[in-house]
């Protein structure tokens, strides 16, 4: 049965290539992705699998050159983002679609105060004047639970801790109440205590603001805490899509099984953790057939010769694998 929720973001057959000294890198190679209104969709995979490049393509921020969006279609609320002019896409960034970047330490401008950086989007997209923009910026800092927000708004990024910088990035992302928030590894550089605080904050803000979220992560712990549905990415392709519970309890792709099997369980401390053998392929020299076949314990001749297509394995569940039933 088809979902009744509105599709906020739809990506079809997206392909993004990079010209490098090693040759052509197909960083994103035929990605299909759907994000529905009000949900948190997690995009999961090892470093280098193409998650961030997919997100940058939605924002139209892929560095060109060396990168190039070769083909595909990205629809946001029914509008084709790849057909918009630079002026039109700039109006959507920050207002309708916002992104929390991976490294708050390098994403914030060290020469501007925290308040000024939040106020910039408010001036551009909401037309607020200086005093009104400052009041709103302080409100956003208070919303993300930064103590003494009036004082912090006058401080520079180097005066804040890593956790506070990340909260500032969230405040910037939510300042214009975007309909889609892309969070790229929002807790990757933080210690575990601050990670828990940030995740709890994002869940609370989701309830308050109602923003749809595309969450990019390599941490299945974050997925378990935050996600409604999960898309698993490997070597530039989506290899499995399912609800978060299904991903943990009945993964169908051997790569997903390997990821789930590598999670430690304090209640079963005697169990040896599973290990995915080998390493991700060189993106400039991808293997023939299934891209996971050199590391897959189930791979056969067909896996090494033919690239698998998507197979439905239940309502809302898809897998790209010839051996999904084994």
C-alpha positions in Angstrom: 0.0 0.0 0.0 1.4 3.4 -1.0 2.4 5.8 1.8 -0.1 8.6 2.5 2.6 11.1 3.5 3.8 13.8 1.3 7.2 13.2 -0.4 9.4 16.2 0.5 12.5 15.0 -1.3 12.8 12.6 -4.2 16.1 11.7 -5.9 16.2 9.5 -9.0 19.2 8.0 -10.7 21.6 10.6 -9.4 25.1 10.3 -10.8 28.0 12.5 -9.6 31.5 12.1 -11.0 34.9 13.6 -10.1 37.9 13.9 -12.4 41.0 12.9 -10.3 44.6 12.1 -10.9 43.7 8.4 -10.5 40.9 8.6 -13.1 37.2 9.1 -13.1 35.5 8.6 -9.7 31.8 7.7 -9.7 31.2 9.0 -6.2 27.4 8.7 -6.6 26.3 6.2 -9.2 22.5 5.8 -9.7 21.1 6.8 -6.3 17.4 6.7 -5.7 16.1 8.2 -2.4 12.8 9.3 -1.0 12.2 11.3 2.1 8.7 11.8 3.4 7.2 14.7 5.3 7.9 14.6 9.1 10.2 11.6 9.1 13.9 11.2 9.8 15.6 9.2 7.0 19.1 8.0 7.8 21.7 7.6 5.1 24.2 5.1 6.4 27.5 3.7 5.2 31.3 3.7 5.6 33.3 6.8 4.9 33.7 7.4 1.2 30.4 5.7 0.2 28.9 8.8 -1.3 26.6 10.0 1.5 28.0 13.6 1.8 28.2 14.0 -2.0 24.5 13.0 -2.2 23.6 15.7 0.3 25.8 18.3 -1.4 24.0 17.5 -4.6 20.7 18.4 -3.0 22.1 21.7 -1.9 23.8 22.2 -5.3 27.2 22.6 -3.5 29.2 19.9 -5.3 32.5 21.6 -6.1 32.6 22.0 -10.0 35.4 21.3 -11.0 36.5 18.6 -10.2 33.0 17.3 -9.5 30.0 17.2 -11.9 26.4 16.2 -11.5 26.3 14.0 -14.7 22.6 13.0 -14.6 19.6 12.4 -12.5 16.6 14.3 -11.0 16.3 15.9 -7.6 12.7 17.0 -6.7 12.0 19.1 -3.6 8.3 19.5 -3.1 7.7 18.7 -6.8 10.3 21.3 -8.0 13.4 20.1 -9.9 16.3 21.5 -8.0 18.9 20.8 -10.8 16.9 23.0 -13.2 17.0 26.1 -10.9 19.3 29.0 -11.6 22.0 29.9 -9.1 19.9 32.8 -7.8 16.8 30.5 -7.4 18.8 27.8 -5.5 20.3 30.4 -3.2 16.8 31.5 -2.1 16.1 27.9 -1.1 19.3 27.3 0.8 18.8 28.1 4.5 15.1 29.0 4.0 13.5 25.8 2.6 16.5 23.4 2.8 19.2 23.8 5.5 22.3 21.7 6.2 24.3 21.1 9.4 27.8 20.5 8.1 30.1 17.8 9.4 32.7 19.9 11.1 31.4 22.8 13.1 35.0 23.9 13.9 35.7 24.6 10.3 32.1 25.5 9.1 31.7 28.5 11.3 33.4 31.8 10.2 36.1 32.6 12.8 35.9 36.4 12.0 32.2 36.8 12.8 30.4 36.5 16.1 28.0 33.6 16.6 25.0 36.0 16.6 26.1 37.6 13.3 26.3 34.2 11.6 22.8 33.3 12.6 21.5 36.8 11.7 22.8 36.5 8.2 20.2 34.0 7.1 17.5 35.8 9.0 18.2 39.0 7.1 18.5 37.3 3.8 15.4 35.0 4.0 13.1 36.8 6.5 14.0 40.4 5.8 14.6 41.1 9.5 16.5 44.3 10.4 19.5 44.5 12.8 17.7 44.6 16.1 14.9 42.1 15.2 17.5 39.7 13.7 19.5 39.8 16.9 16.5 39.1 19.0 15.6 36.1 16.8 19.3 34.9 16.9 19.2 35.0 20.7 15.9 33.1 20.7 17.5 30.4 18.5 20.5 30.1 20.9 18.1 29.7 23.8 16.1 27.1 21.8 19.2 24.9 21.5 19.8 25.3 25.2 23.0 27.5 25.1 23.3 29.2 28.5 23.5 33.0 28.6 22.4 33.3 24.9 22.7 37.1 24.9 26.4 36.9 25.9 27.1 34.0 23.6 25.6 35.8 20.6 28.4 38.4 21.0 31.2 35.8 21.2 33.3 34.2 18.4 33.5 30.5 17.6 36.9 30.0 19.2 35.3 31.0 22.6 32.9 28.1 22.4 33.3 24.4 23.2 32.8 21.8 20.5 29.4 20.9 21.8 28.3 24.6 21.8 29.6 25.0 18.2 27.5 22.1 17.2 24.4 23.7 18.9 25.1 26.9 17.1 25.2 25.0 13.8 21.8 23.5 14.6 20.5 27.0 15.6 21.7 28.3 12.2 20.1 25.4 10.4 16.7 25.8 12.1 16.6 29.7 12.2 14.3 30.0 9.2 12.3 26.9 10.0 13.3 24.9 6.9 11.1 22.1 5.6 14.1 19.8 5.1 17.1 19.7 7.4 20.2 17.8 6.2 22.4 16.8 9.2 25.8 15.5 8.0 27.4 13.5 10.9 26.1 16.0 13.5 27.8 14.2 16.4 30.9 12.8 14.8 33.5 15.0 16.5 31.9 15.1 19.9 32.5 13.0 23.0 29.7 10.5 24.0 28.1 12.7 26.7 27.8 15.6 24.3 26.6 13.3 21.5 23.7 12.1 23.7 22.8 15.7 24.5 22.8 16.7 20.8 20.7 13.7 19.8 18.1 14.4 22.5 18.1 18.1 21.5 17.5 17.2 17.8 14.6 14.8 18.8 13.0 17.5 20.9 13.4 20.2 18.2 11.9 17.8 15.7 8.8 17.6 17.9 8.7 21.3 18.4 9.5 22.5 14.8 8.3 19.5 12.8 11.2 19.6 10.4 11.8 16.6 8.0 15.4 15.3 8.4 17.9 13.6 6.2 20.5 12.3 8.7 23.8 11.2 7.3 25.9 9.0 9.6 28.1 5.9 9.9 27.0 5.2 13.4 24.2 2.7 13.8 23.8 3.8 17.4 22.7 7.2 16.1 20.4 5.4 13.6 18.7 3.5 16.4 18.2 6.6 18.4 16.9 8.9 15.6 15.7 7.2 12.4 12.3 6.2 11.1 13.7 4.7 7.9 17.2 3.8 6.7 19.0 3.8 3.3 22.2 1.9 3.4 24.9 3.1 0.9 27.9 1.3 -0.4 30.4 2.4 -3.1 28.1 5.1 -4.5 24.9 3.1 -4.5 21.9 2.5 -2.2 22.0 -1.2 -1.5 19.1 -1.5 1.0 16.1 0.6 2.1 13.9 -0.4 5.1 12.4 0.8 8.3 14.9 1.2 11.2 13.5 -1.8 13.1 13.8 -4.0 10.0 17.4 -2.9 9.4 18.4 -4.0 12.9 16.2 -7.2 13.2 16.1 -8.5 9.7 18.7 -7.0 7.4 18.7 -8.5 3.9 21.9 -7.2 2.2 25.1 -9.0 3.3 26.7 -5.5 3.8 23.9 -4.4 6.1 24.2 -7.7 8.0 27.9 -7.0 8.5 27.2 -3.5 9.8 24.6 -4.7 12.2 26.8 -7.6 13.3 29.6 -5.3 14.2 27.6 -3.6 16.9 28.6 -4.5 20.5 25.9 -5.6 22.9 26.5 -5.2 26.6 23.9 -7.9 27.4 25.8 -10.4 25.3 29.4 -9.5 26.1 30.7 -12.9 25.3 29.7 -12.7 21.6 32.5 -12.0 19.2 31.8 -9.0 17.0 31.4 -9.7 13.3 34.0 -8.2 10.9 33.4 -7.2 7.3 36.6 -8.5 5.6 38.6 -6.4 3.3 38.1 -2.7 2.5 35.8 -0.6 0.4 36.8 -0.7 -3.3 38.9 2.0 -5.0 36.2 4.3 -6.4 38.2 4.8 -9.5 38.5 1.0 -10.1 35.2 -0.5 -9.1 34.8 -4.3 -9.4 32.5 -5.8 -12.0 29.1 -7.1 -11.0 28.0 -6.4 -7.4 30.4 -3.8 -5.8 30.3 -5.7 -2.5 31.2 -9.1 -4.1 35.0 -9.1 -3.1 34.0 -8.8 0.6 30.8 -10.8 0.5 30.7 -14.4 2.0 27.7 -15.3 -0.3 29.1 -14.1 -3.6 28.9 -16.4 -6.6 29.6 -16.2 -10.3 26.5 -14.2 -11.0 27.4 -11.7 -8.3 30.9 -11.2 -9.9 29.5 -10.9 -13.4 26.2 -9.0 -13.2 25.3 -5.8 -11.3 22.2 -6.5 -9.2 19.0 -4.5 -9.6 16.5 -3.5 -6.8 14.3 -6.2 -5.6 11.2 -5.6 -3.3 11.5 -7.7 -0.1 8.3 -6.4 1.5 6.3 -3.3 1.8 8.6 -0.3 1.7 11.7 -2.6 1.7 14.1 -2.8 -1.2 17.5 -4.5 -1.6 20.1 -4.5 -4.4 21.4 -8.1 -4.1 21.2 -11.4 -6.1 21.4 -13.4 -2.8 18.9 -11.4 -0.7 16.8 -14.5 0.0 19.8 -16.6 1.3 
